[in-house]
């Protein structure tokens, strides 16, 4: 909660925190973005507050959505916590033509910046053109 208010992050749709017996915490945040640009912007807002951030895109088997997520480390005065932030947007073949149903790929913050500044009708760069990692 302190992290949310300190950094003025977008309010989550859901927030789950699990603290194990050894004191290690894991948090999962679902953002409530409606479009790809909103989702990417929300994830970037969170990424800017974390260390060691990785991003992923996953197209579920039914193929109608694309789930974007970031994973990072939240560092506080007492300890660190692993944080996963995710959300989904409609599948857009302009941006995700080469992402097959049930395929997962590593993304970069540059991908998120490109998507955050896009519109759904932008004939921009596909995943392949953005040089995604090996399939």
Order of alpha helices (4+ residues) and beta strands (2+ residues): alpha-beta-beta-alpha-beta-beta-beta-alpha-beta-alpha
